[in-house]
Amino acid sequence: MIYQSMSGDASVGLATFTMKGGTLTNKKGDIFFVNNTATTITLEGAKIVNQDTFGVFLRAATGGWGTEGSNGGKVNLCLKNQNQDGDIVVDKVSVFNMYLSDGSTYEGAINAANKGEVYAEIASGSKWILTGDSYVSSLMCGADAIDLNGFKLYVGGAEYAAGAESEGSAIEIKSEGNGMNGGAPDGMPGESGGAQGGAPGGMPDGAPGEPPSGDPPSGERPAGNPPSGEMPGNPPQGGPGNGEEPPVKPGEAQEST
């Protein structure tokens, strides 16, 4: 779970998760859940095992933290030499950029509920295999980059034709309360020319501004797994730095100690 609780125990800005090689096994909930922060997640030659049939690969969505309407997840996902499966859920207040490079394969559906803003960039030699209808705002790829696999892909509201090349631009990602923005992280296809054209430059250096004021709403997270594309109730207030446990991932029950 990558999130900003606004409890004062962590800086506001761009979070990062990087994994090269090794194995990560998910027992409950989604593998990655991003809420109320901007992040770059990089996987390179890693083995990701999901043991929860209700959990998705990545969910960028609103939760109990931050200011309602602007507390979604803002994600750059970079897959390098990576074979990855599992759906990606993006809600209406979240944004998502995906970069496939270095012979990566992603197999899954993205933004199936057609709620969030999504960009996909697929470098030469990499491939996206759909497992369900998907919706993106913008797409950059070569003619052989996408296997529709019997499903439909919509780009900016128009149906994508199999075997077509596409040229698009990454979505600007801003961390709440500051002017930080950017497209492709450093070294991704948009900068190296792995796909046609190029995405905007990477995240700038420097600390971001102050977070928005206000405490997270109260309420308890209901038991059970959330419906696809939706978040359950609000997590308990507080964060790891003030004596409270962080909220659980969607679909994961809170265990008593």
DOZA-851171 format. One record per residue (C-alpha): x, y, z; chain; residue in one letter; residue number from 1. Coordinates in nm, 2 decimals. Each point is the difference from the previous one (the first is absolute). Layout:
{atom {X,Y,Z},"A","A",NUM}
...
This chain:
{atom {0.00,0.00,0.00},"A","M",1}
{atom {0.15,0.33,-0.11},"A","I",2}
{atom {-0.18,0.29,0.15},"A","Y",3}
{atom {0.03,0.34,0.18},"A","Q",4}
{atom {-0.20,0.02,0.32},"A","S",5}
{atom {0.06,0.37,0.06},"A","M",6}
{atom {0.09,-0.09,0.36},"A","S",7}
{atom {0.34,0.17,-0.01},"A","G",8}
{atom {0.20,-0.31,0.02},"A","D",9}
{atom {0.12,0.00,-0.37},"A","A",10}
{atom {0.09,0.26,-0.26},"A","S",11}
{atom {-0.24,0.09,-0.27},"A","V",12}
{atom {0.12,-0.06,-0.35},"A","G",13}
{atom {0.10,-0.27,-0.24},"A","L",14}
{atom {0.01,-0.35,0.15},"A","A",15}
{atom {0.20,-0.28,-0.16},"A","T",16}
{atom {-0.01,-0.38,0.00},"A","F",17}
{atom {0.27,-0.18,-0.19},"A","T",18}
{atom {0.06,-0.38,-0.03},"A","M",19}
{atom {0.26,-0.17,-0.21},"A","K",20}
{atom {-0.01,-0.37,0.00},"A","G",21}
{atom {-0.12,-0.20,0.29},"A","G",22}
{atom {-0.36,-0.12,0.09},"A","T",23}
{atom {-0.28,0.19,0.16},"A","L",24}
{atom {-0.30,-0.20,0.12},"A","T",25}
{atom {-0.33,0.17,0.08},"A","N",26}
{atom {-0.23,-0.18,0.25},"A","K",27}
{atom {-0.30,0.23,0.03},"A","K",28}
{atom {-0.15,0.29,-0.19},"A","G",29}
{atom {0.16,0.18,-0.30},"A","D",30}
{atom {0.37,-0.04,-0.07},"A","I",31}
{atom {0.04,0.38,-0.02},"A","F",32}
{atom {-0.25,0.26,0.13},"A","F",33}
{atom {0.09,0.37,-0.05},"A","V",34}
{atom {-0.20,0.27,0.18},"A","N",35}
{atom {0.04,0.37,0.06},"A","N",36}
{atom {0.35,0.02,-0.14},"A","T",37}
{atom {0.21,0.00,-0.32},"A","A",38}
{atom {0.23,-0.29,-0.06},"A","T",39}
{atom {0.23,-0.18,-0.25},"A","T",40}
{atom {0.00,-0.38,0.02},"A","I",41}
{atom {0.27,-0.18,-0.19},"A","T",42}
{atom {0.02,-0.37,-0.04},"A","L",43}
{atom {0.29,-0.16,-0.18},"A","E",44}
{atom {0.03,-0.38,-0.04},"A","G",45}
{atom {-0.20,-0.05,0.32},"A","A",46}
{atom {-0.24,-0.29,0.07},"A","K",47}
{atom {-0.33,0.12,0.14},"A","I",48}
{atom {-0.23,-0.27,0.14},"A","V",49}
{atom {-0.37,0.09,0.09},"A","N",50}
{atom {-0.17,-0.25,0.23},"A","Q",51}
{atom {-0.32,0.21,0.04},"A","D",52}
{atom {-0.24,-0.07,-0.29},"A","T",53}
{atom {-0.20,0.32,0.08},"A","F",54}
{atom {0.31,0.22,0.02},"A","G",55}
{atom {0.12,0.19,-0.31},"A","V",56}
{atom {0.35,0.07,-0.11},"A","F",57}
{atom {-0.02,0.37,0.05},"A","L",58}
{atom {-0.28,0.23,0.13},"A","R",59}
{atom {0.03,0.38,-0.01},"A","A",60}
{atom {-0.30,0.14,0.19},"A","A",61}
{atom {-0.14,0.22,0.26},"A","T",62}
{atom {0.00,-0.11,0.36},"A","G",63}
{atom {-0.03,0.14,0.35},"A","G",64}
{atom {0.29,0.24,-0.02},"A","W",65}
{atom {0.03,0.35,-0.14},"A","G",66}
{atom {-0.26,0.23,-0.15},"A","T",67}
{atom {-0.30,-0.15,-0.17},"A","E",68}
{atom {0.01,0.04,-0.37},"A","G",69}
{atom {0.38,0.03,-0.02},"A","S",70}
{atom {0.13,-0.29,0.20},"A","N",71}
{atom {0.03,-0.27,-0.26},"A","G",72}
{atom {0.32,-0.17,-0.11},"A","G",73}
{atom {0.23,0.15,-0.25},"A","K",74}
{atom {0.22,-0.27,-0.14},"A","V",75}
{atom {0.29,-0.05,-0.25},"A","N",76}
{atom {0.04,-0.38,-0.05},"A","L",77}
{atom {0.32,-0.10,-0.17},"A","C",78}
{atom {0.04,-0.37,-0.10},"A","L",79}
{atom {0.35,-0.09,-0.13},"A","K",80}
{atom {0.08,-0.36,-0.11},"A","N",81}
{atom {-0.31,-0.09,0.19},"A","Q",82}
{atom {-0.28,-0.25,-0.06},"A","N",83}
{atom {-0.30,0.12,0.20},"A","Q",84}
{atom {-0.37,-0.09,0.02},"A","D",85}
{atom {-0.30,0.13,0.19},"A","G",86}
{atom {-0.25,0.28,-0.05},"A","D",87}
{atom {0.07,0.37,0.07},"A","I",88}
{atom {-0.28,0.20,0.15},"A","V",89}
{atom {0.00,0.38,-0.03},"A","V",90}
{atom {-0.29,0.21,0.16},"A","D",91}
{atom {-0.13,0.34,-0.11},"A","K",92}
{atom {0.23,0.20,0.22},"A","V",93}
{atom {0.32,-0.19,-0.10},"A","S",94}
{atom {0.25,0.00,-0.28},"A","V",95}
{atom {0.22,-0.27,-0.14},"A","F",96}
{atom {0.29,-0.02,-0.24},"A","N",97}
{atom {0.13,-0.35,-0.10},"A","M",98}
{atom {0.34,-0.05,-0.18},"A","Y",99}
{atom {0.09,-0.34,-0.14},"A","L",100}
{atom {0.36,-0.04,-0.12},"A","S",101}
{atom {0.29,-0.24,-0.04},"A","D",102}
{atom {-0.21,-0.29,-0.12},"A","G",103}
{atom {-0.27,0.02,0.27},"A","S",104}
{atom {-0.34,-0.16,-0.03},"A","T",105}
{atom {-0.30,0.12,0.19},"A","Y",106}
{atom {-0.32,-0.22,-0.01},"A","E",107}
{atom {-0.31,0.16,0.15},"A","G",108}
{atom {-0.28,0.25,-0.03},"A","A",109}
{atom {0.06,0.37,0.08},"A","I",110}
{atom {-0.27,0.24,0.12},"A","N",111}
{atom {-0.28,-0.24,-0.10},"A","A",112}
{atom {-0.26,0.23,0.17},"A","A",113}
{atom {0.11,0.29,-0.21},"A","N",114}
{atom {0.04,0.24,0.29},"A","K",115}
{atom {0.36,0.12,0.02},"A","G",116}
{atom {0.25,0.18,-0.22},"A","E",117}
{atom {0.25,-0.25,-0.14},"A","V",118}
{atom {0.30,0.00,-0.24},"A","Y",119}
{atom {0.18,-0.31,-0.13},"A","A",120}
{atom {0.33,0.01,-0.18},"A","E",121}
{atom {0.14,-0.33,-0.14},"A","I",122}
{atom {0.35,-0.01,-0.14},"A","A",123}
{atom {0.11,-0.21,-0.29},"A","S",124}
{atom {0.03,-0.36,0.11},"A","G",125}
{atom {-0.25,0.03,0.28},"A","S",126}
{atom {-0.36,-0.10,0.00},"A","K",127}
{atom {-0.34,0.05,0.17},"A","W",128}
{atom {-0.24,-0.29,-0.01},"A","I",129}
{atom {-0.35,0.09,0.09},"A","L",130}
{atom {-0.21,-0.22,0.23},"A","T",131}
{atom {-0.30,0.23,0.00},"A","G",132}
{atom {-0.13,0.32,-0.16},"A","D",133}
{atom {0.22,0.29,0.09},"A","S",134}
{atom {-0.01,0.38,-0.02},"A","Y",135}
{atom {0.30,0.24,-0.04},"A","V",136}
{atom {0.01,0.37,-0.06},"A","S",137}
{atom {0.31,-0.01,-0.21},"A","S",138}
{atom {0.22,-0.28,-0.15},"A","L",139}
{atom {0.35,-0.02,-0.16},"A","M",140}
{atom {0.09,-0.32,-0.16},"A","C",141}
{atom {0.12,-0.18,-0.32},"A","G",142}
{atom {-0.21,-0.22,-0.23},"A","A",143}
{atom {0.08,-0.33,0.18},"A","D",144}
{atom {-0.02,0.13,0.36},"A","A",145}
{atom {-0.35,-0.09,0.10},"A","I",146}
{atom {-0.18,-0.34,-0.01},"A","D",147}
{atom {-0.37,0.07,0.04},"A","L",148}
{atom {-0.06,-0.37,0.08},"A","N",149}
{atom {-0.37,0.03,-0.10},"A","G",150}
{atom {-0.06,0.31,0.21},"A","F",151}
{atom {-0.04,0.37,-0.08},"A","K",152}
{atom {0.24,0.29,0.08},"A","L",153}
{atom {-0.13,0.36,-0.01},"A","Y",154}
{atom {0.25,0.28,-0.04},"A","V",155}
{atom {-0.15,0.35,0.08},"A","G",156}
{atom {-0.34,-0.15,-0.06},"A","G",157}
{atom {0.07,-0.15,-0.34},"A","A",158}
{atom {0.04,-0.37,-0.05},"A","E",159}
{atom {0.35,-0.11,-0.07},"A","Y",160}
{atom {0.05,-0.20,-0.33},"A","A",161}
{atom {0.22,-0.31,0.03},"A","A",162}
{atom {0.35,0.06,-0.15},"A","G",163}
{atom {-0.02,0.38,0.01},"A","A",164}
{atom {0.28,0.22,0.10},"A","E",165}
{atom {-0.08,0.27,0.25},"A","S",166}
{atom {0.17,0.32,0.13},"A","E",167}
{atom {-0.10,0.16,0.32},"A","G",168}
{atom {0.12,0.20,0.30},"A","S",169}
{atom {0.05,-0.09,0.37},"A","A",170}
{atom {-0.23,0.15,0.26},"A","I",171}
{atom {0.13,0.27,0.22},"A","E",172}
{atom {0.03,-0.12,0.35},"A","I",173}
{atom {-0.02,0.26,0.28},"A","K",174}
{atom {0.05,-0.07,0.37},"A","S",175}
{atom {-0.27,0.17,0.21},"A","E",176}
{atom {0.09,0.34,0.14},"A","G",177}
{atom {0.29,0.07,-0.23},"A","N",178}
{atom {0.09,0.06,-0.36},"A","G",179}
{atom {0.20,-0.32,-0.05},"A","M",180}
{atom {-0.09,-0.16,-0.33},"A","N",181}
{atom {0.15,-0.23,-0.26},"A","G",182}
{atom {-0.06,-0.27,-0.26},"A","G",183}
{atom {0.24,-0.29,-0.06},"A","A",184}
{atom {0.25,-0.07,0.29},"A","P",185}
{atom {0.37,0.02,-0.09},"A","D",186}
{atom {0.12,-0.27,-0.23},"A","G",187}
{atom {-0.35,-0.11,-0.12},"A","M",188}
{atom {-0.10,-0.05,-0.37},"A","P",189}
{atom {-0.13,0.36,-0.03},"A","G",190}
{atom {0.36,0.13,0.05},"A","E",191}
{atom {0.20,-0.27,-0.16},"A","S",192}
{atom {-0.21,-0.02,-0.32},"A","G",193}
{atom {-0.10,-0.36,0.05},"A","G",194}
{atom {-0.34,0.08,-0.13},"A","A",195}
{atom {-0.11,0.25,-0.26},"A","Q",196}
{atom {0.03,0.36,0.12},"A","G",197}
{atom {0.07,0.08,0.36},"A","G",198}
{atom {-0.18,0.07,0.32},"A","A",199}
{atom {0.06,0.31,0.21},"A","P",200}
{atom {0.31,0.01,0.22},"A","G",201}
{atom {0.03,-0.17,0.34},"A","G",202}
{atom {-0.09,0.12,0.34},"A","M",203}
{atom {0.20,0.30,0.11},"A","P",204}
{atom {0.22,0.00,0.30},"A","D",205}
{atom {-0.08,0.18,0.32},"A","G",206}
{atom {-0.24,-0.02,0.29},"A","A",207}
{atom {-0.37,0.07,-0.07},"A","P",208}
{atom {-0.21,0.25,0.17},"A","G",209}
{atom {-0.24,-0.03,0.30},"A","E",210}
{atom {-0.28,-0.26,0.00},"A","P",211}
{atom {-0.36,0.11,0.00},"A","P",212}
{atom {-0.15,0.06,0.34},"A","S",213}
{atom {-0.26,-0.22,0.17},"A","G",214}
{atom {-0.01,-0.33,0.17},"A","D",215}
{atom {-0.10,-0.33,-0.16},"A","P",216}
{atom {-0.37,-0.08,0.04},"A","P",217}
{atom {-0.09,-0.25,0.27},"A","S",218}
{atom {-0.17,-0.33,-0.04},"A","G",219}
{atom {0.08,-0.36,-0.01},"A","E",220}
{atom {0.09,-0.21,-0.31},"A","R",221}
{atom {-0.27,-0.27,-0.05},"A","P",222}
{atom {0.10,-0.36,-0.02},"A","A",223}
{atom {0.03,-0.19,-0.33},"A","G",224}
{atom {0.14,0.08,-0.33},"A","N",225}
{atom {-0.11,0.32,-0.19},"A","P",226}
{atom {-0.16,-0.01,-0.34},"A","P",227}
{atom {0.23,0.05,-0.29},"A","S",228}
{atom {0.10,0.36,-0.05},"A","G",229}
{atom {-0.14,0.11,0.33},"A","E",230}
{atom {0.15,0.07,0.34},"A","M",231}
{atom {-0.16,-0.12,0.32},"A","P",232}
{atom {-0.07,0.22,0.30},"A","G",233}
{atom {0.25,0.24,0.16},"A","N",234}
{atom {0.29,-0.14,0.20},"A","P",235}
{atom {0.06,0.10,0.36},"A","P",236}
{atom {0.16,0.33,0.07},"A","Q",237}
{atom {0.37,0.04,0.06},"A","G",238}
{atom {0.31,-0.14,-0.14},"A","G",239}
{atom {0.31,-0.20,0.09},"A","P",240}
{atom {0.17,0.30,0.15},"A","G",241}
{atom {-0.26,0.08,0.26},"A","N",242}
{atom {-0.06,-0.33,0.16},"A","G",243}
{atom {-0.27,-0.13,-0.24},"A","E",244}
{atom {0.03,-0.28,-0.25},"A","E",245}
{atom {-0.03,0.10,-0.37},"A","P",246}
{atom {-0.33,-0.08,-0.18},"A","P",247}
{atom {-0.03,-0.35,-0.14},"A","V",248}
{atom {0.01,-0.06,-0.37},"A","K",249}
{atom {-0.33,-0.05,-0.18},"A","P",250}
{atom {-0.14,-0.35,0.07},"A","G",251}
{atom {0.24,-0.06,0.29},"A","E",252}
{atom {-0.15,-0.04,0.35},"A","A",253}
{atom {0.17,0.18,0.29},"A","Q",254}
{atom {0.16,-0.26,0.23},"A","E",255}
{atom {0.00,0.06,0.37},"A","S",256}
{atom {0.33,-0.03,0.19},"A","T",257}
